[in-house]
Amino acid sequence: MGSRDYSFEHTLLYLRNGALRNLSRRCDWAAISSDRLGTVTPDSNRLDIVRRDGSRSKITTPLSSQVEALDIRMDGSLLAVGMSPPSIMIVERSGTVAKRIGPITDTAQVGLEFTVDGKHLLRTGWFGTGLMTIDGKWVWKSDSRNLAASRDLKLFAGVSAPMHGPQYGDVTLLDNAGKILWQQHAWDAQMAVAPSGTFAAFRSTPESPNQPTVPPFPVAPVPADTPELSLRDRTGKLLAHREFSGILRGISSASSCILALAPKYQSSLASFAIVGLNRQLKEVWQISAEQASDWDLTSDYFLLAKGNSVSAYKLPSCS
């Protein structure tokens, strides 16, 4: 399938002074963060729930807090909110705060997402990562800086790298108890886990075969010129591999499509393309979008804010 524009299936919501942050899988409500004046910023301290029928609920957050992460549970019943100073709120679709977790002391900021079973939260982002129940109890903690999980929570992928400076660290596969199954050094790593739990995808830059042989030696090994995209099974066995300078974004719910940003568009939010690669890492389709003011990509839908409307359409198959 060649590059082309796709028409949207339907317009979901109309928002004023807002941009898409997280949308339920049923496409019937969204969570939107903004500052106190209604302007959407990367670190926002106001939180609203907007429903498809036009109703809206304002969620009260502390004046000193910033909303840093939002995720709606698969069944659409709950919203998880990660905030700074570090704490978590669990919010019902109605806007009622069901639980507050924190203050949290093991990280400077909280990234999170619901697991597919809806019973756990995957703590992601800058350290303080691992698997916890939705009432805030740890199942296990990880040393990884970021994590991704399979649908059955039997396979996890992690990335470790410094918070600042050269992004040289490890990519890791872990089992359901957080035990390391496989690990490798890499530069500028990104990862995703197939929902089926049968493989994980890594986009990273390997070490160059031509390392300095005389002083002064670099702090970390010199990276190769071209990043790579690879698929590995749970033991770390290489399943597919290619050079790829794009950005890895995820894997479809059927575990058939590896989703990424096309390299030639990655420098501009106003002009970009999402590509779907099959499990041999060959491009099957490409979706372009122009003049997007905000966007998001789930395992099944491409979500786009354009002007005052938020729209979504189902991604093509890679089979």
C-alpha positions as CSV (number, residue, x, y, z in Angstrom):
1,M,0.0,0.0,0.0
2,G,1.5,3.3,-1.0
3,S,1.5,6.7,0.8
4,R,-1.9,8.4,0.8
5,D,-4.3,10.4,2.9
6,Y,-6.9,8.5,4.8
7,S,-10.3,9.9,5.6
8,F,-11.4,9.7,9.2
9,E,-14.2,7.3,10.2
10,H,-15.9,9.9,12.4
11,T,-15.3,13.1,14.4
12,L,-15.4,12.2,18.1
13,L,-15.3,15.3,20.1
14,Y,-15.2,19.1,19.7
15,L,-12.9,20.8,22.2
16,R,-12.4,24.5,23.1
17,N,-8.9,25.5,24.2
18,G,-7.9,21.9,24.4
19,A,-5.8,19.3,22.7
20,L,-6.0,15.5,22.7
21,R,-4.3,13.9,25.6
22,N,-6.0,10.5,26.1
23,L,-9.1,8.9,24.5
24,S,-11.1,5.9,25.6
25,R,-11.0,2.9,23.3
26,R,-14.8,3.2,22.8
27,C,-14.2,6.8,21.6
28,D,-16.8,8.2,24.0
29,W,-14.7,10.3,26.3
30,A,-11.3,12.0,26.6
31,A,-9.1,13.3,29.4
32,I,-7.5,16.7,28.6
33,S,-4.9,18.6,30.6
34,S,-4.3,22.3,30.4
35,D,-3.0,25.2,32.5
36,R,-5.3,27.3,34.8
37,L,-6.1,29.6,31.8
38,G,-7.1,26.7,29.6
39,T,-3.9,26.6,27.5
40,V,-2.5,23.1,26.8
41,T,1.1,22.9,27.8
42,P,3.5,19.9,28.3
43,D,3.2,20.2,32.1
44,S,-0.4,21.2,32.9
45,N,-2.2,21.6,36.2
46,R,-5.8,21.5,35.1
47,L,-7.6,18.3,34.2
48,D,-11.0,17.9,32.4
49,I,-13.0,15.0,31.3
50,V,-15.0,15.7,28.1
51,R,-17.6,13.2,26.9
52,R,-19.0,12.6,23.4
53,D,-22.4,14.0,24.3
54,G,-20.7,17.3,25.1
55,S,-20.8,17.1,28.9
56,R,-17.6,18.0,30.8
57,S,-16.2,17.4,34.3
58,K,-13.4,19.4,35.9
59,I,-11.1,17.4,38.1
60,T,-9.6,19.3,41.0
61,T,-5.8,19.0,41.3
62,P,-3.6,20.8,43.8
63,L,-2.5,24.2,42.7
64,S,1.1,23.2,42.9
65,S,0.7,20.0,40.9
66,Q,1.4,19.3,37.2
67,V,-0.4,16.6,35.2
68,E,2.4,14.5,33.5
69,A,0.7,11.3,32.5
70,L,-2.9,10.2,31.6
71,D,-4.2,6.7,30.7
72,I,-7.7,5.4,30.3
73,R,-8.3,1.8,31.3
74,M,-9.2,-0.6,28.4
75,D,-12.8,-0.9,29.5
76,G,-13.2,2.9,29.6
77,S,-14.2,3.0,33.3
78,L,-11.2,4.6,35.0
79,L,-8.5,7.2,34.3
80,A,-5.0,7.0,35.8
81,V,-3.3,10.4,36.4
82,G,0.4,10.8,37.1
83,M,1.3,14.1,38.7
84,S,4.3,16.1,39.9
85,P,5.1,16.4,42.8
86,P,4.9,12.6,42.5
87,S,1.4,11.2,43.2
88,I,-1.3,9.2,41.4
89,M,-5.0,9.7,41.1
90,I,-7.5,7.1,39.9
91,V,-10.6,8.9,38.4
92,E,-13.9,7.5,37.3
93,R,-15.5,8.3,34.0
94,S,-18.0,10.5,35.9
95,G,-15.2,12.6,37.2
96,T,-15.2,11.3,40.7
97,V,-11.7,10.7,42.2
98,A,-11.8,7.0,43.3
99,K,-8.3,6.9,44.9
100,R,-5.3,9.1,45.6
101,I,-1.9,7.4,45.9
102,G,1.1,9.3,47.3
103,P,3.1,11.2,47.9
104,I,5.5,9.0,46.0
105,T,9.1,9.3,47.1
106,D,11.0,6.9,44.7
107,T,10.9,9.1,41.6
108,A,10.9,12.8,40.6
109,Q,8.0,12.3,38.2
110,V,5.3,9.6,37.5
111,G,4.7,8.1,34.1
112,L,2.1,5.3,34.1
113,E,-0.4,3.3,32.1
114,F,-3.0,0.7,32.8
115,T,-2.1,-2.9,32.0
116,V,-4.6,-4.7,29.7
117,D,-6.2,-6.7,32.6
118,G,-7.1,-3.3,34.2
119,K,-5.9,-4.5,37.6
120,H,-2.4,-3.1,37.5
121,L,-0.5,0.1,36.6
122,L,2.8,-0.1,34.7
123,R,5.0,2.6,36.2
124,T,7.0,4.1,33.3
125,G,9.2,7.1,32.7
126,W,12.3,8.3,34.5
127,F,13.1,5.7,37.1
128,G,10.8,4.5,39.9
129,T,9.5,1.9,37.3
130,G,7.8,-1.4,37.8
131,L,4.4,-3.1,38.2
132,M,2.0,-2.1,40.9
133,T,-1.7,-2.7,41.7
134,I,-4.2,0.1,41.1
135,D,-4.4,0.6,44.9
136,G,-0.6,1.5,44.9
137,K,1.0,-1.7,46.1
138,W,4.2,-2.8,44.3
139,V,4.3,-6.2,42.6
140,W,7.9,-5.7,41.6
141,K,10.3,-2.8,40.9
142,S,12.7,-2.4,38.0
143,D,16.1,-0.6,37.5
144,S,15.0,0.3,34.0
145,R,14.3,3.9,33.1
146,N,11.2,2.9,31.1
147,L,9.1,-0.2,30.6
148,A,6.6,-1.8,28.2
149,A,4.5,-5.0,28.8
150,S,2.6,-7.7,26.9
151,R,-1.1,-8.3,27.3
152,D,-0.7,-11.2,29.7
153,L,2.1,-9.5,31.7
154,K,4.5,-12.4,31.0
155,L,7.0,-10.4,28.9
156,F,8.3,-6.9,29.6
157,A,10.9,-4.8,27.8
158,G,13.0,-2.1,29.5
159,V,15.5,0.7,28.6
160,S,18.2,2.0,30.8
161,A,20.2,5.2,30.1
162,P,21.4,8.3,32.0
163,M,18.9,11.0,32.6
164,H,21.3,13.5,31.0
165,G,24.3,13.3,28.7
166,P,25.0,10.5,26.1
167,Q,22.1,8.1,25.9
168,Y,24.2,4.9,26.2
169,G,22.7,2.1,28.3
170,D,20.9,-1.3,28.1
171,V,17.9,-2.7,26.4
172,T,16.4,-5.6,28.4
173,L,13.7,-8.3,28.3
174,L,12.2,-9.3,31.6
175,D,9.8,-12.0,32.8
176,N,6.5,-11.7,34.8
177,A,8.5,-11.3,38.1
178,G,10.8,-8.6,36.7
179,K,13.8,-11.0,36.3
180,I,16.1,-10.2,33.4
181,L,15.9,-12.7,30.5
182,W,18.2,-11.0,28.0
183,Q,20.2,-7.7,27.9
184,Q,22.3,-5.8,25.5
185,H,24.1,-2.4,25.4
186,A,22.7,0.1,23.0
187,W,22.6,3.8,22.1
188,D,19.4,6.0,22.0
189,A,17.1,3.0,22.5
190,Q,13.3,2.7,22.0
191,M,11.3,-0.4,22.7
192,A,7.8,-1.9,22.4
193,V,6.4,-5.3,23.4
194,A,3.9,-7.3,21.2
195,P,0.6,-7.6,23.1
196,S,0.8,-11.4,22.3
197,G,4.0,-11.6,24.4
198,T,5.8,-13.5,21.6
199,F,8.3,-10.8,20.7
200,A,9.6,-7.3,21.4
201,A,10.8,-4.6,19.1
202,F,13.9,-2.4,19.7
203,R,15.1,0.6,17.8
204,S,18.6,1.5,18.8
205,T,22.1,2.4,17.5
206,P,24.6,-0.3,18.0
207,E,28.3,0.2,18.9
208,S,30.5,1.0,15.9
209,P,33.0,-1.7,14.9
210,N,35.6,1.0,14.6
211,Q,36.4,2.1,18.2
212,P,39.4,4.3,19.1
213,T,42.5,2.3,19.7
214,V,44.6,5.1,21.2
215,P,43.9,7.7,23.9
216,P,41.9,9.8,24.7
217,F,39.2,7.1,24.9
218,P,35.5,8.2,25.0
219,V,33.4,7.8,28.1
220,A,31.1,5.4,26.2
221,P,31.7,3.4,23.0
222,V,31.3,5.2,19.7
223,P,27.9,4.5,18.1
224,A,27.5,3.3,14.5
225,D,26.3,5.7,11.8
226,T,22.9,4.2,11.3
227,P,20.2,3.1,13.8
228,E,18.6,-0.3,13.5
229,L,15.2,-1.9,14.1
230,S,15.1,-5.5,15.4
231,L,12.6,-8.0,16.6
232,R,13.5,-10.5,19.3
233,D,11.7,-13.4,21.0
234,R,11.5,-13.7,24.8
235,T,14.9,-15.3,24.9
236,G,16.5,-12.5,23.0
237,K,16.8,-14.5,19.8
238,L,16.9,-12.2,16.7
239,L,13.8,-12.7,14.5
240,A,14.2,-9.8,12.1
241,H,16.5,-6.9,11.6
242,R,17.0,-3.8,9.3
243,E,18.5,-0.4,9.3
244,F,15.9,2.2,10.3
245,S,16.3,5.8,11.3
246,G,12.7,6.4,12.2
247,I,11.0,6.5,15.6
248,L,9.4,3.3,17.0
249,R,5.9,4.0,18.4
250,G,4.4,0.7,19.3
251,I,2.9,-2.7,18.1
252,S,-0.7,-3.3,17.0
253,S,-3.1,-5.2,19.3
254,A,-3.0,-8.2,16.9
255,S,0.8,-8.2,17.1
256,S,1.1,-8.0,13.3
257,C,2.1,-4.3,12.8
258,I,5.2,-2.6,14.1
259,L,4.2,1.1,14.2
260,A,6.7,3.9,13.6
261,L,7.2,7.4,12.4
262,A,8.6,7.7,8.9
263,P,12.2,9.1,9.0
264,K,11.7,11.9,6.5
265,Y,8.8,13.4,8.5
266,Q,10.1,13.1,12.0
267,S,11.4,16.7,12.2
268,S,8.0,18.3,11.8
269,L,4.8,17.8,13.7
270,A,2.9,19.6,10.9
271,S,3.9,17.1,8.3
272,F,4.6,13.5,9.2
273,A,3.7,9.9,8.4
274,I,2.9,6.8,10.4
275,V,4.2,3.6,8.8
276,G,3.1,0.0,9.4
277,L,5.8,-2.7,9.1
278,N,5.1,-6.4,9.1
279,R,7.0,-9.0,11.2
280,Q,9.7,-9.2,8.5
281,L,10.1,-5.4,9.0
282,K,8.9,-4.6,5.5
283,E,6.7,-1.5,5.1
284,V,3.1,-2.4,4.3
285,W,1.3,0.9,4.6
286,Q,1.9,4.6,5.3
287,I,-0.5,7.2,6.6
288,S,0.3,10.9,6.1
289,A,-1.4,13.9,7.9
290,E,-1.0,17.6,7.3
291,Q,-1.2,20.5,9.7
292,A,-1.9,18.4,12.8
293,S,-2.1,20.5,15.9
294,D,-1.8,17.5,18.2
295,W,-1.9,13.7,17.7
296,D,-1.6,10.4,19.4
297,L,-1.2,6.8,18.3
298,T,-2.7,3.7,20.0
299,S,-2.2,0.1,19.0
300,D,-5.4,0.3,16.8
301,Y,-6.2,4.0,16.2
302,F,-4.6,7.1,14.9
303,L,-6.0,10.1,16.9
304,L,-5.7,13.6,15.5
305,A,-6.5,17.1,16.8
306,K,-7.0,19.6,13.9
307,G,-8.3,23.0,14.8
308,N,-11.1,22.5,17.4
309,S,-12.0,19.0,16.4
310,V,-10.5,15.6,17.5
311,S,-10.9,12.7,15.1
312,A,-9.8,9.1,15.0
313,Y,-9.6,6.3,12.5
314,K,-8.7,2.6,12.6
315,L,-5.2,1.7,11.4
316,P,-4.9,-0.7,8.4
317,S,-3.8,-4.3,8.9
318,C,-0.2,-5.6,8.2
319,S,-1.3,-9.1,7.4
